[in-house]
Amino acid sequence: MNFDLGIRCDYLLSMTKNSWDRDFFIGVTGSKIIEVAPWKNQKAKKFIDAKNKVVLPGLINSHNHLAMSLFKGVADDDSLQKWLYDYILPLEAKLLNPEFVRIGTELATLESISFGVTTTCDMYYFEDVVGDVLDRAGVRGLIGEAILDFPVPDNKDQSGNDFKILDKMRERFKSHERITPCLAPHSPYACGDETIKKVVKYADKYDLKILMHLSETEKEMHDSQTQFQMTPLKRMEKLGLLEHHCIFAHCVCITEQDIDLIVDKNCGVAYCPESNMKLGSGVAPIPKLLSKGARVGLGTDGSASNNDLSLFREMDCGAKLQKLSSKDPMAMSAFQALQLATIKGAQALGIENKVGSLEVGKEADIIIVDLSSPHMQPVNNVISQLVYSTSGLEVDTVICNGKILFEGHQVLSLDQEKILSEAKRMQSKIQGFLK
Ligand SMILES: [Zn+2]
């Protein structure tokens, strides 16, 4: 058989088991993986010899605000309240428009692809623009239009423009193979009961997934208990939100009952360790969620609270944070961290039948990581190498939906030079505002 694309894998990490194979072959035709087998001189129109490299599934970023990449560094080392109300919200009110979102998303997508991310779950304003960029870039995306109770850049007069954008997104990406429109009610504290009921009604009508920040801080939990006499999650259940596939970012402060509810209702959880550490929010009970069978993925959150989009660094921090906080080095293994960024991330987003592992019949979302640098040698254990030694810069090749998007340290689907110069132009606007 002559495949469209063939990869000879020195190391293959399919994520179907807690080990790797040596000298294997992956054959791709169209968008799909057609063969995963030992190397025996298979032929392909485009052939990649991944000598001294490891081949693994494309990484899945379960929570992000891509366009916020332009805000990196504007408000570090401050409280969440100050970060949000003194910097991010005023900056967004002043500067955000479709052009800003396009440039920020392009910049973040350049970064994400170069770090081996092939799927991003994003929530922001003007999310139709985000969908356009991800489509052009050739990656996969769940795009969630943000819905809040107060005026925001794409719904300044509260006239329902957010739902108009959703209508546009549904039409534009109807049956799109890589882009999935979603509803993104920002958080329980930014959405009153009436807003959540509207979201549920829309999700009922069009069968959409729901993305939301949930139980990020102790304050959020405390305020919900005081105002509603129940946890933020319980309130969402009462309002009917959990009847849809929900993907909740953070889940730092959740109760035992919340954990059971998350498992019962098959909710996805996006673990965002670096953002939680940087904003001093706390540690999500991920080992407990995993032991009860919850669908947990890994997210960077936006660049304003991280400040990079490398899931390799996120895996490293995510595993170590669990070990540190529990004083137990076995609290999260390197393999578990890799699962969160691949197959379990796919489960959290409800796309595990398509991506997250390298298996025959799945979409060809594949990355190749170079092992030849001094810091990557010797390769005693390729799984721990990927989690504890890799920064993201070692990514050599990125393939999504069967197409090569990154090769020779170049993103092939976007114009890097143009995007970087436009990002500089936006930087001067941001600096003007901060003065
Ligand atoms: Zn977030």
Residues whose N, C-alpha, C, O or C-beta is under 5 A from the ligand:
A	BS01	ZN	D301 G302
